[in-house]
Amino acid sequence: MIKYNIVVDRTQRTAKRREVARIFRERLSEAMGRSNLKAAGLAAKIGVDRSTLSQLLSGENDRIPRADTVAAMASELHVSLDWLLGLSSEMRRGADILHESMQIATSAQTPVDAQIVQWHLEATGYKIRHVPASLPDLAKTDEVLRYEYRDFPGRDPDDAISAGSDKLESTRTPEADIEVCMRIQDLQAFAKGTGIWEGLTVAARRRQVERLIELYDELYPSLRIYLYDGLTHYSVPYTIFGPIRAALYVGQVYFVFNTRDHLRVLTRHFDELIKGSVVQAHEFPDTMRALRSSVAP
């Protein structure tokens, strides 16, 4: 029995070593590809023979080089040592993460921003969570966009309409998965024509409500909208683009976060908004139909 256990343990260690070597080999190849470095170039930079590096990249290799060699590779390829060894899913080095943990992206200061559209495209296939400033951009009618652009001289409303259309089309893809959480008071203010919507006609507001109902019937459950009570919960406008980034809209700029901790905190906040929602996703159509009858001058 003891001999059997020793054999099993040795077999498991061998399998684990091969798995570590496989991950190292794949990540080394990926990092070299990102850096546009061939085996000869990397070998020269870190001071090893080209044949040694070629062996490490070989599918038959089941060993890891010396620690100083791996460290030199990570440094030259600008990747995390832990990532290269399969100990972390974060490719970037600690200093790079600290530098890039928050970025500031200039906003067009318009209701629909081309930068946001690009981030949507980059997050294709991931869940997108969105807290809008007013109505969801992808559902706005041309009338509403033209109304919102009335105080943006030098900005072509047609550009905003085109950007909104692009975002909507990305929502219609099979892999789309979008959750929107907004204040129910914002929809109520829109229906009544109060606040920023005071100058929008009754007919235009009614058409916008109908547009929301139609799109939701078409896109649900790929698109899910929740309504929370602004008297019990609060949120600034922001969007979480899967595991890639989160962007907080502050008017003139976006605060953009891309570390796991930042994304986890914002995701948790979004989940709390959903938990506190007074209208769940499946109830949204009925709520909108009731709201349509309350649209008033």
Backbone torsions as a table, in degrees:
resi	resn	phi	psi	omega
1	MET	NA	-41.4	179.6
2	ILE	-63.4	-43.6	179.1
3	LYS	-61.7	-39.8	179.8
4	TYR	-62.6	-43.5	179.8
5	ASN	-63.5	-37.9	178.7
6	ILE	-64.0	-41.5	179.6
7	VAL	-64.7	-44.0	179.4
8	VAL	-62.5	-43.9	-179.4
9	ASP	-62.8	-41.9	179.5
10	ARG	-65.1	-39.3	178.8
11	THR	-64.7	-41.4	179.3
12	GLN	-65.1	-40.7	179.0
13	ARG	-64.1	-39.5	179.7
14	THR	-64.7	-42.8	179.4
15	ALA	-64.1	-41.0	179.7
16	LYS	-65.5	-41.0	179.5
17	ARG	-62.8	-40.5	178.9
18	ARG	-65.8	-37.0	179.1
19	GLU	-67.0	-42.8	177.6
20	VAL	-62.1	-42.3	179.5
21	ALA	-64.3	-38.9	179.0
22	ARG	-63.2	-46.5	179.5
23	ILE	-62.3	-44.7	178.6
24	PHE	-58.4	-46.0	-178.5
25	ARG	-61.7	-45.2	-178.8
26	GLU	-66.3	-41.3	-177.8
27	ARG	-73.4	-33.9	175.6
28	LEU	-63.2	-43.9	178.3
29	SER	-62.9	-41.2	179.5
30	GLU	-64.0	-45.1	-178.8
31	ALA	-65.3	-38.1	176.9
32	MET	-65.0	-39.1	177.8
33	GLY	-63.9	-41.5	178.5
34	ARG	-64.7	-32.5	-178.5
35	SER	-91.3	0.0	-178.1
36	ASN	56.1	39.5	179.7
37	LEU	-108.8	132.5	172.8
38	LYS	-88.5	170.0	-178.2
39	ALA	-58.7	-41.7	-178.7
40	ALA	-64.1	-41.0	-179.1
41	GLY	-65.9	-44.8	-179.9
42	LEU	-67.6	-40.4	179.8
43	ALA	-58.7	-42.8	-179.3
44	ALA	-65.8	-37.8	-176.6
45	LYS	-71.6	-32.7	-176.7
46	ILE	-102.4	-0.8	174.1
47	GLY	77.1	39.4	174.8
48	VAL	-125.1	163.0	178.3
49	ASP	-68.9	145.0	177.9
50	ARG	-60.7	-36.8	-178.9
51	SER	-64.8	-34.8	178.1
52	THR	-64.5	-44.6	180.0
53	LEU	-67.1	-38.3	178.9
54	SER	-62.2	-37.7	177.8
55	GLN	-65.9	-39.5	179.1
56	LEU	-63.8	-31.9	-179.1
57	LEU	-85.9	-7.3	-178.1
58	SER	-71.5	143.6	178.8
59	GLY	-65.1	-15.4	-179.8
60	GLU	-90.2	-7.4	-177.8
61	ASN	-72.0	133.9	177.4
62	ASP	-131.3	29.9	179.1
63	ARG	-133.8	160.3	178.3
64	ILE	-108.3	137.7	179.1
65	PRO	-68.4	177.0	-179.9
66	ARG	-61.3	156.0	-175.5
67	ALA	-58.6	-40.7	-178.6
68	ASP	-66.7	-32.2	178.3
69	THR	-70.0	-44.6	178.3
70	VAL	-62.3	-41.3	179.2
71	ALA	-62.8	-40.2	178.7
72	ALA	-65.6	-38.6	177.5
73	MET	-62.1	-48.2	-178.6
74	ALA	-60.9	-41.4	-179.4
75	SER	-65.5	-44.7	-177.7
76	GLU	-68.9	-34.0	-177.5
77	LEU	-91.1	-1.1	177.0
78	HIS	59.1	46.7	177.6
79	VAL	-128.9	164.8	177.8
80	SER	-72.2	137.4	177.1
81	LEU	-62.1	-41.2	178.8
82	ASP	-62.3	-38.9	179.4
83	TRP	-64.9	-44.2	-177.9
84	LEU	-61.4	-32.2	-179.3
85	LEU	-91.3	2.1	177.9
86	GLY	81.1	16.4	-178.8
87	LEU	-93.4	-8.3	-178.3
88	SER	-148.3	152.2	176.4
89	SER	-93.2	-3.9	-179.0
90	GLU	-92.4	114.5	-176.2
91	MET	-72.5	-37.0	-172.3
92	ARG	-73.1	154.7	176.8
93	ARG	-76.1	159.7	-177.8
94	GLY	-54.7	-43.5	-178.9
95	ALA	-64.2	-38.5	179.1
96	ASP	-67.2	-39.1	179.3
97	ILE	-63.0	-43.9	-179.7
98	LEU	-61.3	-41.3	-178.7
99	HIS	-69.2	-35.1	-172.5
100	GLU	-101.7	3.5	-174.3
101	SER	-61.4	-29.6	173.5
102	MET	-138.3	132.0	176.4
103	GLN	-122.9	160.0	176.4
104	ILE	-117.2	119.2	179.9
105	ALA	-110.6	131.2	-179.6
106	THR	-67.2	135.3	177.5
107	SER	-98.5	149.1	176.2
108	ALA	-74.4	-4.4	-177.8
109	GLN	55.7	38.9	179.9
110	THR	-128.0	159.2	-178.1
111	PRO	-58.0	-33.1	176.6
112	VAL	-125.2	123.7	-173.5
113	ASP	-112.8	132.6	179.8
114	ALA	-61.4	-30.4	178.8
115	GLN	-62.4	-43.2	178.7
116	ILE	-63.4	-40.3	179.2
117	VAL	-60.3	-42.5	179.3
118	GLN	-63.1	-41.5	178.8
119	TRP	-64.7	-35.4	175.8
120	HIS	-60.9	-44.4	-178.8
121	LEU	-64.6	-39.3	180.0
122	GLU	-67.4	-24.1	-178.5
123	ALA	-95.5	13.9	179.2
124	THR	-55.5	130.1	-179.4
125	GLY	96.7	-11.7	177.2
126	TYR	-107.7	160.1	175.3
127	LYS	-73.4	133.0	176.8
128	ILE	-110.5	128.9	178.3
129	ARG	-114.1	131.7	-170.4
130	HIS	-138.0	129.9	170.4
131	VAL	-112.6	105.3	-175.2
132	PRO	-77.8	160.6	175.9
133	ALA	-74.9	-31.2	177.5
134	SER	-143.1	-98.8	175.7
135	LEU	-95.0	155.2	175.5
136	PRO	-60.9	127.3	-176.0
137	ASP	-56.8	-39.6	-174.4
138	LEU	-66.9	-16.4	-176.6
139	ALA	-105.6	0.2	-177.2
140	LYS	-72.2	139.0	176.3
141	THR	-77.4	164.1	176.7
142	ASP	-59.5	-36.8	-179.9
143	GLU	-61.6	-43.6	-179.2
144	VAL	-66.8	-42.0	178.8
145	LEU	-63.4	-41.7	178.4
146	ARG	-65.4	-36.2	177.9
147	TYR	-65.8	-44.3	-179.3
148	GLU	-66.5	-26.6	-178.7
149	TYR	-86.8	1.7	-173.5
150	ARG	-62.4	-25.0	-177.9
151	ASP	-108.1	22.3	178.8
152	PHE	-117.2	76.3	179.9
153	PRO	-61.9	141.1	-179.7
154	GLY	87.2	-6.9	177.1
155	ARG	-104.2	130.5	-179.0
156	ASP	-85.4	118.3	178.7
157	PRO	-57.1	-29.4	-179.9
158	ASP	-63.8	-31.3	177.3
159	ASP	-65.4	-41.1	178.8
160	ALA	-65.0	-41.1	179.1
161	ILE	-63.2	-40.6	178.7
162	SER	-65.7	-42.0	179.4
163	ALA	-64.9	-41.3	177.9
164	GLY	-63.2	-37.1	178.5
165	SER	-65.6	-39.3	178.5
166	ASP	-62.5	-42.5	-179.4
167	LYS	-65.4	-39.2	179.0
168	LEU	-64.3	-41.4	-179.5
169	GLU	-63.3	-36.3	177.8
170	SER	-65.9	-26.9	178.2
171	THR	-74.5	-21.4	-177.8
172	ARG	-87.2	-1.4	178.8
173	THR	-73.9	152.9	-176.7
174	PRO	-58.7	-31.1	-176.1
175	GLU	-89.1	3.5	-177.5
176	ALA	-63.4	139.6	178.6
177	ASP	-151.3	97.9	-173.2
178	ILE	-126.8	129.7	173.6
179	GLU	-115.0	131.3	177.9
180	VAL	-119.7	133.6	177.3
181	CYS	-129.1	119.5	-176.0
182	MET	-137.5	162.8	-179.6
183	ARG	-72.7	133.9	177.7
184	ILE	-65.1	-29.4	179.1
185	GLN	-63.6	-29.4	178.7
186	ASP	-66.7	-39.9	177.2
187	LEU	-69.1	-38.2	179.1
188	GLN	-65.6	-39.6	177.5
189	ALA	-65.4	-37.4	178.0
190	PHE	-64.1	-46.1	-179.0
191	ALA	-60.9	-37.6	-178.2
192	LYS	-82.8	-14.1	-179.2
193	GLY	73.1	37.5	179.5
194	THR	-105.8	169.2	179.6
195	GLY	65.0	-133.2	-177.3
196	ILE	-68.0	-15.1	-177.0
197	TRP	-93.6	8.9	-175.3
198	GLU	-59.8	-32.9	-177.4
199	GLY	-91.2	-0.1	-179.2
200	LEU	-88.1	133.0	-174.0
201	THR	-65.7	157.6	177.5
202	VAL	-58.9	-43.7	-178.3
203	ALA	-62.1	-41.7	-179.6
204	ALA	-66.7	-39.3	179.0
205	ARG	-67.5	-38.4	179.0
206	ARG	-66.8	-40.2	178.1
207	ARG	-64.6	-34.7	178.1
208	GLN	-66.8	-42.2	177.7
209	VAL	-62.4	-43.3	178.5
210	GLU	-63.7	-36.7	178.3
211	ARG	-63.7	-40.7	177.2
212	LEU	-61.6	-42.6	-179.6
213	ILE	-64.3	-45.3	-178.7
214	GLU	-62.7	-47.2	-179.1
215	LEU	-64.6	-38.6	-179.0
216	TYR	-66.4	-40.8	176.4
217	ASP	-61.2	-34.3	-179.1
218	GLU	-76.0	-42.0	-167.8
219	LEU	-98.4	-22.4	-179.0
220	TYR	-62.9	135.4	11.3
221	PRO	-96.6	5.3	176.6
222	SER	-60.7	-33.2	173.9
223	LEU	-111.0	125.8	179.6
224	ARG	-128.6	126.1	-178.5
225	ILE	-115.6	128.7	177.4
226	TYR	-116.2	149.1	179.0
227	LEU	-120.1	123.3	178.6
228	TYR	-108.2	161.4	-178.4
229	ASP	-88.0	117.9	-179.6
230	GLY	-68.0	-10.5	177.4
231	LEU	-83.7	-17.1	-179.1
232	THR	-116.8	-18.1	-179.1
233	HIS	-135.5	156.9	-179.3
234	TYR	-139.6	147.2	175.0
235	SER	-158.3	144.8	168.9
236	VAL	-83.8	161.7	176.0
237	PRO	-68.2	130.7	175.1
238	TYR	-159.1	163.1	178.7
239	THR	-135.5	136.2	175.1
240	ILE	-107.9	116.8	-177.3
241	PHE	-96.7	76.5	-179.7
242	GLY	55.8	-140.5	179.2
243	PRO	-89.4	9.3	-172.5
244	ILE	-85.9	-54.2	-176.7
245	ARG	-163.1	166.3	170.8
246	ALA	-131.6	141.1	-178.2
247	ALA	-126.0	123.7	175.1
248	LEU	-99.1	127.8	-178.1
249	TYR	-91.4	120.9	-179.7
250	VAL	-122.6	25.1	174.8
251	GLY	98.4	-82.8	-177.6
252	GLN	-81.8	-22.8	-178.0
253	VAL	-142.2	165.5	168.4
254	TYR	-106.0	136.3	166.8
255	PHE	-91.5	118.4	-172.8
256	VAL	-111.7	124.2	-179.4
257	PHE	-114.9	141.1	-178.5
258	ASN	-137.4	9.9	176.4
259	THR	-90.6	157.7	-176.9
260	ARG	-61.3	-39.7	-178.8
261	ASP	-64.8	-43.3	178.4
262	HIS	-62.5	-45.3	-179.1
263	LEU	-64.2	-37.1	179.9
264	ARG	-65.1	-43.1	179.9
265	VAL	-63.6	-45.4	-178.7
266	LEU	-69.2	-35.3	176.5
267	THR	-65.1	-40.5	178.2
268	ARG	-63.0	-40.1	178.2
269	HIS	-63.5	-42.1	179.4
270	PHE	-63.2	-42.1	178.6
271	ASP	-62.5	-35.0	177.7
272	GLU	-66.8	-37.1	176.5
273	LEU	-62.4	-41.7	179.5
274	ILE	-65.8	-42.8	178.8
275	LYS	-60.7	-34.5	-179.1
276	GLY	-90.3	7.5	-177.3
277	SER	-68.3	140.1	177.3
278	VAL	-91.0	-14.6	175.2
279	VAL	-129.2	116.9	178.1
280	GLN	-82.2	167.4	-173.1
281	ALA	-57.7	-41.3	-177.6
282	HIS	-72.8	-16.3	-179.6
283	GLU	-92.1	-9.4	-173.9
284	PHE	-58.8	-44.6	-179.1
285	PRO	-58.5	-43.6	179.5
286	ASP	-64.7	-38.1	177.5
287	THR	-62.8	-41.8	-179.9
288	MET	-68.3	-36.7	178.6
289	ARG	-66.4	-37.3	176.3
290	ALA	-67.5	-36.7	-179.3
291	LEU	-68.8	-33.4	-179.3
292	ARG	-59.3	-37.6	-179.8
293	SER	-73.0	-15.2	-179.2
294	SER	-96.8	-0.4	178.3
295	VAL	-60.3	123.6	-172.8
296	ALA	-135.3	155.3	177.5
297	PRO	-70.2	NA	NA
